[in-house]
């Protein structure tokens, strides 16, 4: 399954994303998609099939397919342990970072 972003008018997008809960959902799902695409690209760079990765992770191919599919509503997010196993299987290290926003101003 290939993810193809849906284009929406910028005006509509700005209006919808003014709502903090909608924005959080949007950003969360965007991160899920980004992670899924990164997993698939890493597997392909390693010249492995989903079945190869599943064998290396000691799991089933369907688990690897779900990791690469970005989930959706009601889907379980992968644990950090699962992501580490996947990363090791495809010859990568897993790094999770918090990146400070440039426009944060806090009052003490």
N, C-alpha and C positions, 0 to 999 in steps of 0.2 A: 504494500500500500504506500503510495507516494503522497506526501502532504503538499497541497497546493494552497497557498494563502488566498483568502477571499479579499478582494479590494473593496473598501467602503469609502464613501466620500469623507474627506477629512473633517468637514463640518459635523457630520453625523458622529464620527468617531470621537471628536473632542467633546461633544455634548454628552454622549453616553459615558465617557470616561471621567466626567466630573464627579460622578457618584463614587465614593471611596470603596464601597464593597464591590461594585462592578469593576472598578480599576484593579482591585486585588485579584479578582477572579481572572480577569484578562491577562494580567501579568503572570499569574501562577500557571495558567494554561500555556502561555507563550514559553515559559521556562520548561514545561514538560515537553513541548514540541522540540525545543532546542536540544534538550538532553537526548531525546529519542533519535534525532537526526545525528547527533554526535556519536551515539553508541553504534548506529548502523555504519557510519563512515569509518569508525575505528575498526570495526569488524571487517569491512571491505578492504581497508588498507592492509590488514593482516592476512588477507586472502583466505578467510575462513567463511564457512557456511554457518547458518544458525545452528545446524545440527552439530558441527564441530565445536562451536562455543558451548552448546548445551552439554556435550560430553566433557569438556574441560571444566565446566562448572558443576558437574555431577547433578544435572537436572534434565528436564525435558525441553525439546525444541519449542514447544508452545510457550514456555516461560520466557525464552529468549525473544520469541516473536512478540509477546506482550510488552517486553521492555522496549522494543524498537517501535512499537505502535503508538506510543505517547498516551495510552490510556484514554480516559474520557470520563464522563459523568458516572460516578459509582465505582470506578475502577480503583484498585488498590495501588498506591504509589510504592515503588520499590524501596527496600531498606538500604541503608548505607552499606551494610554487609553484602547484600546482593550486588550492588553497584561495584564494590571492590572486587568481588569474584568475577564479574563481567570484565572489568578493566584488566585484571590479571590474565584472564583467558585470551584477551586480544592484544596482550603485550603492552599495556598502558598502566600508568599510575592514576588513581582518582584524586583529584584536588577539588575541594569545595572552599570557596572564598566568599567573604562578605566584602563588597566594594562600596566604600563611602560615596554617597551622592554629593555632587559638587555644590548643590544649592541648598544644603541643609543649614539652617540657622537656628540655634537653640538658645533659649534663655535659661539661665541658671536659677 
